Amino acid sequence: MSCTTGWKNFSHLSKEELETVNQNRYEAVYKPGEIIVKQNSPASYALFLYSGLAKVYMEGIDGKNYIMSLAKPGRMLMGPGAYVDARQTYSVSALTQVNVCFINFSVFRQLVKTNGDFAESMLEDISRKSLRTHIRMVNLAQKKMPGRLAETIIYLADEIFMNDSFDMILSRQELGEMTNMAKESVVRIIREFEESGVVESSASMMKILDKQKLIVISEKG
């Protein structure tokens, strides 16, 4: 995967347009834990992740974070702030070693104005992410804590790792930041899941033992 082939929306660009993108980008490598994008910093570049995993989160009051999603290879990150106040809407940090491309946002603005197919595909991409965020926000507001944690475990298995057994790259604290609950509540609920035979877990791994039961917990809380 490369910067100009990994994102499917670039397939709408001509050879000359792709060359413009390549002339206005640079690549960087980040180690686990390093900040890639800082919330409220200038939004002058779009970020394309082409290897590794990163977390996308908003920094709240008193140092409390909310993890919106995890980003995996092939994802383009462009916060709405780029079009609103030229500030980054959220922070991004590496969970594993991450390779990224920074692409000058002015290039995207120009492509949106001159290439209708690219503009439509970018709007679809943004809308899809927005829909996912809205659904998560509703679920956080309406589901009980076991349901929220079950949903997150299913998300990790189905959308991030595509396997019911996976490395637990998130700490218990980060699972709490993703489900809007305290670390202690996460630890307690995982223990309850283990005791009921739903999952098997440790600090470094998670294995779903009863997927159907976990789905029921996710749906009914």
C-alpha positions in Angstrom: 0.0 0.0 0.0 1.2 3.5 -0.8 -0.1 7.0 -0.2 -1.7 7.4 -3.6 -3.0 3.8 -4.1 -4.2 2.9 -0.6 -7.2 5.2 -0.5 -9.8 4.1 -3.0 -11.0 7.7 -3.7 -7.7 8.4 -5.4 -8.8 6.1 -8.2 -10.9 9.0 -9.4 -7.8 11.1 -10.1 -6.0 11.5 -13.4 -2.3 10.9 -13.7 -1.6 14.6 -13.5 -3.8 15.0 -10.4 -2.0 12.1 -8.7 1.3 13.8 -9.5 0.1 17.0 -7.8 -0.8 15.0 -4.7 2.7 13.3 -4.7 4.4 16.7 -5.0 2.5 18.0 -1.9 3.0 15.2 0.6 5.6 13.8 3.0 5.9 10.6 4.9 6.7 9.9 8.5 7.0 6.9 10.9 5.7 7.0 14.5 6.4 4.7 17.4 3.7 3.3 19.7 2.4 6.1 22.0 3.6 9.0 19.9 1.2 11.8 19.0 0.6 12.1 15.2 -2.0 14.9 15.3 -2.7 17.2 18.2 -6.2 18.5 18.8 -6.6 22.3 18.1 -3.3 22.3 16.1 -3.4 23.9 12.6 -5.3 21.6 10.1 -3.1 22.3 7.1 -2.6 18.6 6.2 -4.8 15.5 5.7 -3.4 12.3 7.2 -3.3 9.0 5.3 -2.4 5.9 7.4 -0.8 3.1 5.3 0.5 0.8 7.9 -0.1 0.2 11.6 -3.0 1.1 14.0 -3.8 4.5 15.6 -6.4 5.8 17.9 -8.5 8.8 17.1 -9.7 10.7 20.2 -11.0 14.0 21.5 -9.4 15.5 24.5 -12.0 16.5 27.1 -12.1 18.4 30.4 -9.6 17.6 33.1 -7.6 15.3 30.9 -10.5 12.9 30.1 -10.3 11.6 26.6 -13.0 10.0 24.4 -11.7 7.5 21.8 -13.9 8.0 18.7 -12.5 5.1 16.7 -9.3 3.2 15.7 -7.7 3.9 12.4 -6.2 1.1 10.4 -4.3 1.1 7.0 -6.2 2.7 4.2 -7.9 5.4 6.2 -7.8 9.1 5.4 -8.2 11.4 8.4 -9.6 14.8 7.7 -11.4 16.5 10.6 -14.3 18.9 9.9 -12.2 21.6 11.4 -10.2 21.8 8.2 -13.2 23.5 6.6 -14.5 25.3 9.7 -11.8 27.0 11.6 -8.6 25.4 10.2 -8.0 23.5 13.4 -7.7 19.8 14.1 -10.9 18.6 15.6 -9.3 15.6 17.3 -5.9 14.0 18.3 -4.4 10.9 16.7 -1.7 8.8 18.4 0.0 5.6 17.3 -1.0 2.3 19.0 1.6 0.3 17.0 4.4 1.5 14.7 2.6 3.6 12.2 3.5 4.9 8.7 1.6 7.9 7.5 1.5 10.4 4.7 0.7 14.0 5.3 -0.9 15.6 2.2 -1.4 19.4 2.0 -5.0 20.1 2.5 -5.0 22.9 -0.1 -4.6 20.1 -2.7 -7.8 18.5 -1.5 -9.7 21.8 -1.7 -8.6 22.2 -5.3 -9.5 18.6 -6.3 -12.9 19.0 -4.8 -13.5 22.1 -6.9 -12.2 20.6 -10.2 -13.0 16.9 -10.0 -16.7 16.0 -9.3 -16.2 12.3 -9.0 -13.4 12.8 -6.4 -15.6 15.3 -4.5 -18.5 12.9 -4.4 -16.4 10.0 -3.2 -14.8 12.1 -0.5 -18.3 13.2 0.7 -19.3 9.6 0.8 -16.2 8.8 2.9 -16.9 11.6 5.3 -20.6 10.7 5.6 -19.8 7.1 6.4 -17.5 8.0 9.2 -20.0 10.6 10.5 -22.8 8.0 10.5 -20.6 5.6 12.5 -19.9 8.3 15.0 -23.6 9.2 15.4 -24.5 5.6 16.0 -21.8 5.2 18.6 -22.9 8.4 20.4 -26.5 7.1 20.6 -25.4 3.7 21.9 -23.2 5.3 24.6 -26.2 7.4 25.7 -28.7 4.5 25.7 -26.9 1.3 26.5 -25.9 0.1 29.9 -22.2 -0.4 30.6 -22.0 -4.2 29.7 -23.7 -3.4 26.4 -21.2 -0.7 25.6 -18.2 -2.8 26.4 -19.6 -5.8 24.5 -20.2 -3.6 21.4 -16.6 -2.4 21.6 -15.2 -5.9 21.8 -17.2 -6.9 18.8 -16.0 -3.8 16.9 -12.4 -4.7 17.6 -13.0 -8.3 16.5 -15.1 -7.6 13.4 -13.8 -4.3 12.1 -10.3 -3.9 13.3 -8.8 -7.4 13.5 -11.3 -9.5 11.6 -10.8 -12.3 14.1 -12.5 -13.3 17.3 -9.1 -13.7 19.0 -6.8 -10.7 18.9 -4.0 -8.8 20.6 -5.5 -6.3 23.1 -3.7 -3.2 22.0 -5.9 -1.0 24.2 -5.3 -0.7 27.9 -8.2 -1.1 30.3 -8.1 2.7 30.7 -8.4 3.2 26.9 -11.3 0.7 26.8 -12.9 3.0 29.3 -12.2 6.0 27.2 -13.9 4.2 24.3 -17.0 3.2 26.2 -17.4 6.2 28.5 -16.8 4.4 31.8 -14.2 4.2 34.5 -11.2 1.8 34.2 -12.5 0.0 37.3 -15.9 -0.6 35.6 -14.1 -2.1 32.6 -12.1 -4.5 34.7 -15.2 -5.6 36.6 -17.3 -6.2 33.5 -14.6 -8.1 31.7 -14.3 -10.3 34.8 -18.1 -10.9 34.6 -17.8 -11.8 30.9 -15.0 -14.2 31.8 -17.0 -15.8 34.6 -20.0 -16.3 32.3 -17.9 -17.9 29.6 -18.3 -15.1 27.0 -14.6 -14.1 26.7 -11.2 -15.1 27.7 -8.8 -12.2 28.3 -5.5 -11.0 29.7 -3.6 -7.7 29.5 -2.3 -8.6 26.1 -5.1 -10.6 24.4 -8.8 -11.0 24.0 -10.7 -14.1 22.8 -14.4 -14.2 22.2 -15.8 -17.6 23.4 -19.5 -17.1 22.9 -20.1 -14.6 20.0 -23.8 -14.9 20.0 -24.1 -14.2 23.7 -21.8 -11.2 23.4 -24.1 -9.9 20.6 -27.1 -10.2 22.8 -25.4 -8.3 25.6 -24.4 -5.6 23.1 -28.0 -5.3 21.8 -29.8 -5.5 25.1 -27.1 -4.1 27.5 
